[in-house]
């Protein structure tokens, strides 16, 4: 899913996605992205923005995603725009009610 996907009426040339996508390069940084998301969620909880229950769900979801990628059970979509967007979709699936934390 591209952030700008809903702005066009016609299908885009695949070269457009290739040009805009960084997934081929930044997919190798999924661990760092997950670690940063864990730190961010901890800060949100410490500031009272999310509950401890939300933090636990986010943490469990992120750790499960990390383990599944590392084991090969979950493959990164080569058509995704970038690793943060791709991971955010799985965080929302694995940890319910985090959409409000992500501003979506």
C-alpha positions as CSV (number, residue, x, y, z in Angstrom):
1,X,0.0,0.0,0.0
2,X,1.4,3.4,-1.0
3,X,0.6,6.5,1.0
4,X,-0.4,8.3,-2.2
5,X,-2.3,5.3,-3.7
6,X,-5.8,6.8,-3.5
7,X,-4.9,10.0,-5.4
8,X,-4.8,8.5,-8.9
9,X,-7.7,7.2,-11.0
10,X,-5.6,5.0,-13.3
11,X,-3.1,2.3,-12.5
12,X,0.4,3.6,-12.3
13,X,3.2,2.3,-14.5
14,X,5.2,-0.3,-12.5
15,X,8.3,1.9,-13.0
16,X,6.7,4.5,-10.8
17,X,6.6,2.1,-7.9
18,X,10.1,1.0,-8.6
19,X,11.3,4.6,-8.5
20,X,9.4,5.5,-5.3
21,X,10.0,2.2,-3.5
22,X,13.0,1.8,-1.1
23,X,12.0,-1.7,0.1
24,X,14.9,-3.3,-1.8
25,X,17.3,-1.3,0.2
26,X,15.8,-0.8,3.6
27,X,14.2,-4.2,4.1
28,X,17.6,-5.3,5.6
29,X,17.0,-2.7,8.3
30,X,13.8,-4.3,9.7
31,X,15.4,-5.0,13.0
32,X,16.4,-1.4,13.5
33,X,13.0,-0.2,12.5
34,X,11.3,-2.6,15.0
35,X,13.7,-1.6,17.8
36,X,13.0,2.1,17.1
37,X,9.2,1.4,17.2
38,X,9.6,-0.5,20.5
39,X,11.5,2.5,22.0
40,X,8.9,4.9,20.6
41,X,6.0,2.9,22.1
42,X,7.8,2.8,25.5
43,X,8.1,6.6,25.4
44,X,4.4,7.0,24.5
45,X,3.5,4.8,27.5
46,X,5.9,6.6,29.8
47,X,4.2,9.9,28.8
48,X,0.7,8.5,29.4
49,X,-0.2,8.7,25.7
50,X,-0.9,5.0,25.4
51,X,-1.8,2.5,28.2
52,X,0.4,-0.2,29.5
53,X,-2.0,-2.7,27.9
54,X,-1.5,-1.0,24.5
55,X,2.3,-1.1,25.0
56,X,2.2,-4.8,25.8
57,X,0.2,-5.5,22.6
58,X,2.5,-3.4,20.5
59,X,5.6,-5.0,22.0
60,X,4.2,-8.5,21.6
61,X,3.2,-7.8,18.0
62,X,6.6,-6.3,17.0
63,X,8.5,-9.1,18.7
64,X,6.3,-11.7,16.9
65,X,6.9,-10.0,13.5
66,X,10.6,-9.8,14.1
67,X,10.8,-13.5,15.0
68,X,8.7,-14.5,12.0
69,X,10.9,-12.5,9.6
70,X,14.0,-13.9,11.1
71,X,12.7,-17.5,10.9
72,X,11.6,-17.0,7.3
73,X,7.9,-17.6,8.1
74,X,7.1,-14.0,7.1
75,X,8.6,-12.6,3.9
76,X,8.8,-8.9,3.3
77,X,6.6,-7.9,0.3
78,X,9.0,-6.8,-2.5
79,X,6.2,-4.5,-3.8
80,X,5.9,-2.6,-0.6
81,X,6.8,1.1,-0.6
82,X,9.2,0.9,2.4
83,X,9.9,-1.1,5.5
84,X,8.3,1.3,8.0
85,X,5.0,1.3,6.1
86,X,5.1,-2.4,5.5
87,X,5.8,-3.1,9.2
88,X,3.1,-0.7,10.3
89,X,0.5,-2.8,8.5
90,X,1.5,-5.9,10.4
91,X,1.7,-4.0,13.7
92,X,-2.0,-3.0,13.2
93,X,-2.9,-6.5,12.5
94,X,-1.0,-8.0,15.4
95,X,-1.7,-5.4,18.0
96,X,-5.3,-4.2,18.0
97,X,-6.1,-0.6,18.6
98,X,-2.8,0.9,17.6
99,X,-4.1,2.9,14.7
100,X,-4.7,5.9,16.9
101,X,-1.1,5.8,18.0
102,X,0.2,5.8,14.5
103,X,-2.0,8.8,13.5
104,X,-4.0,6.7,10.9
